Amino acid sequence: MSNWLTSLQTETPQEGFELAILLARKGVGYTQPSEDIREKLRTVYEDNADSLIASSQVVAIHYQTIAAANNYWK
């Protein structure tokens, strides 16, 4: 595995949100490393409101962590 996450520090809340999305996506990639399987599973959850809400919750949790690490950009 490469060392891609060097800091949770971001300049702006927007950059923090984008980092939260990246963390969520990377988490999925680490959990299911097969791109073929992820592509097949996407059809299962892409139209499922509960699955989409759950993925939004993961991003929100990551964003809370990043915001705290950035002292809420004060």
N, C-alpha and C positions, 0 to 999 in steps of 0.2 A: 504494500500500500504506500502510496506517495504521501508526503507531508503537505497537504494542500490547505489545511486550516491553520494559519499562523497566528490569528488574532480574532477576537470578537469585536474589536474596536472598529467603528465606522464613523465617517464624518457627519452623516445625516441620518435621521430616522428612515428616510427612503432607502438608503444603502443598507441600513439595519434590516429592513423588511425583506429586501432582496437577498441578504445573507440568510435570513430565516428560511426563505423558500429553498435556497441552495442546500441548507442543512437538511431540510425535509427530503429533498430529492436524493441527496447523497445517502441518507438513512435507508431509503428504499433500495438504492443500488447495492448497499452493503448487505442488506437483509436478503435480497434476491439478486444475486450477481448475473443471472442469465437474462440478457436483453430479450431473447426470444420468449421466455416465459413471462417477463414483465409485459411485453407487447400483447400476448394472449390474454393475460389477466386484465389489461386495461379495458377490454370490451365488457368485462364483468362489472367494473365499478364506475365507468365513465357516465353511465346514465342512472346511477344509484345515489339518491340524495343523501342517504345516511353515510355512504362512503365519502362523498365529497365534503360533507360537514366534518367528518372525522379527519380528513386530510387538512382542512382549514384549522382545526383544533391543534394539530401537530405544528403547523406553521405559527400559530398564535403562541404556543408554549415556547418555541424557539425564539420568537420575537421578544417575549417577556425576558428571557435570559439575556439576549443581546442588549435590550434596553437597560437592564440593570448593570451590565458590564460597561455601558457607556454613560453611567450616571444619569440616565434619562435625557441625555444631550443638553444638560444644563450648562 
